Amino acid sequence: MKSASRPRSPVRRMALAAFTAFAAAATVGGIGAAHAQAYPTKPITIVVAYPAGGDTDVLARMIAEKLSIRLKQSVVVENRTGAAGTIGSAYVAKAAPDGYTLLAAPNTVALAPLVLKSGSGAVYDVQRDFTPIVQTGFQSLFVVVSKNTGIAKVGDLVTRAKAGTVSTYATPGNGSPMHVLGELFNKAAGVSIAQVPYRGTAPAVVDVLGGQVPMTYSTYGAVYQHVNTGQLVPIAVADQKRSPFAPNVPTLVELGYKDVEVSAWQGLLGPKGMSPELVRTLNTHVNEILKMPDIVQKMATFGISPVGGEPGVLAKVIAGDATRYAKIVKEFGIQAD
C-alpha cells in the first residue's frame, strides 16, 4: 500500500515556483540571445532617397558591399526618390525597427522637411522618427567659378557681383545646402547673386562649364575632375578649416566672411525604436569598414572624409542642423520646389 504524499510546505512551494519562473526566463532569454546572434537572417535593405550615381548613393553601395561580406548576408541599396528626399526617408521612418531597413542619408534629411511647402511630400521629424547609427562621412562645400570669368579670388567675385557682371549661381535645387550657402554668402558679402536651381548637381555643373551660369556652390567630388583640367576654379571653402582635398583654397572665415559655414555629411540611420544591440552591431561593422584603406581611397575620389564614431556623434550633428537650419529657412524664406 502506497503511503500518502506529504503536502508541500509553503517554503517548498515558493522555491519550486521561483525555479520554474527562472527556468522560463532563462529559456526566453536564451531564445532572445539566439535571435540577436543570428542577425541578420535575411537580406538588409539600405534606402537612398536620391537617384543612383550621387555621392550618397555611391557611398551607400561601398558600405553595402563590405557589410554584406562581414554579415554574411545580402545587403542591397534601393533608391526611393522624390519630394526632396523625404519620400525615401519617411519610408524608412515607418519601417519595422528590426535592422532590415536602413537609411543612407546626407544632411538634407534634416533640411528637407523644413523647406517643403505644406502638403507636399512625406513628413517626418528627423530627431524623433529615426535611430542614429553612425556618421559615415563629411564633405566641405566650395565656392566654384568658371575659369572663363577670370575670377581668381572671392574679392574679385564680390566686386563683380556689386558691379552686376556676376548675377547668378547654380545649385542642385531650391532648399539644398548649396542654396542655403548662397543666401548666407549674399548676406555676409553684401551682394545679391540670384540662385538658378537645377534638378541635381550634374546639370548645374554642366551649365557652369558651358558658361550659362558663372559660378556654383558644390562638394569637391562633383567638380574635382574639372578643377584638375583647369575649367573650374575653387576660390573658397565654407568650413571652419581648409579641406584636405584642396589645402590651398582658403576658408570664407579666413577671408573675413562670418557665419557662412555650411557643409555636407553622410550618415546611416534606422527607424526609431531599434534595439541597442542592433545599433551596436551595425555601428561596429561600419566603423571598421570606414577604416579600410580601399574605402578611404574611394571616398576621397568623391571628396568625402570618413567620420565614424558612436551613434551619439550623428545624433548631435542632426540636432545641431535641425535647429540651425530652421532659423535660416525662416530668415530667408527658403522653399523647395
N, C-alpha and C positions, 0 to 999 in steps of 0.2 A: 504494500500500500504506500502510495506516494505521500510524502509529507506536504502539508500546505506551505506555499511560499510565503516568506515573511513580507509584509508590506514595506515598501521602500521608505526610508526615513526622509524627512524634508531636506536634509543635507545632501543625501544621495541623489534625490530628485533634482535639486539645484545644480549639482555637479554634472549630472547627465545632460541637463538642458544646456548648460554652458558649453559642454563638449560638443553637443550637436550643433549649436549655433556657430562655434568656432570652426567646425569641420565644413559647414555650409559656406561660411565666409571665405575660408581658405580655398574651397573649390571655385567659388565665383572669382576670387582674386586671381587664382591660377589661370582661369579662362581669360580674364581681362589681360593678364600679363602676356598670355599666349597670343592674344589678338594684337597687342601692342608690338610684340616682337615680330609678328607676321607681316606688319605693314611694310610695303603695300602688297595686297593680294590681287590687284587688278590695275589696269593702266591709269596713269595720272594725266590729267589734262591741265596744261598751263595756258590760260586765256590771255591773248594780247588784243587789246581793244582798238588796235590800229592796223592799217594794211601791212601786208608782208613786205619785207625789204627795208623797213625803217630801223633806226637804232634799237628801239625796244624789241622789235621782232627778232632781229639778228642776235641780240644778247640773250633773249629767251631761248632761242634754239641752241646756242652754245651751251647754256646751262642744262637744258633738257637732255642733250646728248650725253653729257657727263653724268647727270643724275640717274639716267636710265641704266648706265653701266654700274654705278655704285649701289643702286637699289635693286638691281636685277629684275627690273620691271619696265615696261614701255612707258615713256614719258613723251606725250605729244603736245605740240603747240597748235592752238586753234585761234584763228583770227575772227573776232566778233566785233565788227566795226560799226560806226555810226554815232551821231549826236555827240561829237567832240570826245569820243571815247567812253561816254557814260553808259552806253548800251552793254558793252562787254563787261565793264566794271560792275554794273548793277547785277548782271547775270551771276557773277561770282559772289557778290554780297548775299544773294538769295540761295546760294547752293548749300548743300549739307556740309557741316564743318568736319568732314571726315578725312581731309588731307588729299582727296582725289580731284578736287577742282581748285586751282590756284590762279592768281593773277600776277602777271608780269607787267608792271606799270611804270610810266615816267611820272614826274611831278605834276603833270597835267591832271592826274587823278584827284589832286587836291584843288586845282584851279577850275576845272571844267564845270562842276556843279554851281560855282559862283557866277559864271558868265553866261550860262544858258538862259534863254528867255523863258518866262513862265509857261509851262505846259509843253515844252519841247524836251525830247529825250527822256532818259531814265533818271530817277532821283535816288540818291544815297547820301549818307553822311560819312565822309571819309574817315573820321575818327571813331565813329560808333559802330559802323557796319562791317569792319574788316579786322582781321588779326594780322598785325605786322609780323613778318618772319625774318627778313633780312634786307638791308640796303645793299644792292648789288653793285651800283656804280654811281659815279659823279661826272658831270660834264660842265665845263665852263661855256658861257655864251660870249661870242665875239662880235665886235663891230667890224663889218667887212665891206669894202668898197671895190668897185671895178677899177682895174688899172687905167682904163680909158678916161677916168675922171681926173687923173693927175693928182689925186689926194694922197698924201703920204702920212698925215697925222691928223689927230682929232681936231686940232686947232684949225687946220685947213677946212675940215668938214663944217665946223661951226661958222667960219667966215663965209663959206659958200652958201650955207643954209640961210644965214641972215641976209645975204645978197639976193637970195631967191634962185640961185643957179642949181642948188640941190634941194628938191622939194618933196621927194618921195622915198620910201624904203619898202622893201618886200618882206613879207612874213609868211609862214605856213598857214596862217589863218587868224581871223578875229578871235581874241581871247586866249591866244597862245602865249607862252612865256616870252616869246620874241616880241609880241605885241606889247606886253607889259613893259619890257625893257625899252621899247621905242618911246612909250609915253613917259617913262621915268627920265630917259635921256633928254627928251624935249624940255621937260621941266627944269632939269639941272643945268642945261646949256642955254636955256632961254631962247630956244628955236621952235619952229613949228613945221616939222617934217611929217608929211602925211603918210599913213600906212596904206600899202597896196596889198590886200590879203590874197593869198593863193590857197589852193587845196593841197597843201603839203609842201615840204621843204624842197623837193626836187624841182618842181616848176618855178618856185621862187628863185632858186639859184640859176636856173636856165635863163630867166629873163634878166638877171643881173649880168650874166655873162654876155647876153645878147645886146646889152645897152638900153633895154627898155626901162629899167629901174637902176639908179646909180649905186644903191647900197642895200645891205640886208643885215639882220642880226641872226647869228647862226651858231650851232655847235661846230666844233672844229672838224669832226668826222665828215660832215656834209660838204665841206669846202676844201679840205686839205689837198686833194689832188689838183685843184685849180690854183691853190696857193703855191704849190710846188712848181707849176708851169708859169707862174707869174701873172696869170689872168685875173686873180683876185688878191686883194691885199688886206690882211687883218691889221687894223690900226689901234685896237684896244680890246681889253677883255673885261667883262663886267663881273669881276670877282674880287675877293679880298686880297688875293695874291696871284702872281703870274702863273700861267699854265705851264706844266712840264712839257706840253706838246708844242708850245710856241713861247719859249722863255724870253725872247727878245721883244715881245709885244707887251707894252705897259698896261697897267690896270687903269680904269677910269678914276679910281680913288687916287692913284699916284698923280694923275693929271688934274686933280682938283675938283672932280665931279662927285659929289657926295650922294649917298642914298640911291645909287644906281647899280646895286648889286643884285643880279638875277642869274641864277644858274639852273641847271637841269640835273635831275637824279633819276636813278632807276631802282626799283625795289620789287621784292616778292612778297605778296600778301595772300591771305586766305580769308574765307568767310569768318564772321565773328563767331566766337564760341569754340574755336579749335582747342584741343587739349594741350596742356604744356608739353606733354610727351611728344606729340606730333610736331609741334613747333620746334622743340629741341632737336628732334631727328633731322628735320629739313634744314634748320639753321646750321647745324653742324656740317652736314654734307655740302651745302652751298658755300659755307666759309672755306672749306677745303678746296672746292672747285675754283674759287676766286684766287687761290694761291698757286694754281697750276701754271707753269711758265707759258704753255701754249695758249691758255685762256687769257692771260695777261697780255700777251703779244697780240692776239686777235682783237681784244678790247681796245688796245692802243691805236689800231688802224681806224677806229671809229671815234678816237678822241675821248675814250671812256677810261677813267681811273677806277680800279676795283676798290670797294669800301669794306663790306663785311661787318662783323661785329654782332653784338647781341640784338634781339628784336627791339629793345628799347631805343637803340640808335635810330632806327627807322621811325619808330613811334614819335620820337622827339622832333625829327625833321618834318614829319607830316603835320604835327600840331603847330609848329612854327610857321609853315607855309600857309596853312588854313587861316591862321589869324592874320598874317601879314597880307595875303592876297585879298582877303575880304575887305580890308581897308583900301587897298589900291584900286580894286574893281569899283568900289563905291565912289572914290575920289574922281576917277577918270570916266566913269560911266561905261566901262568896258563890257561888251556883249559879244558872244559867239554868233556865228551865222545861224 
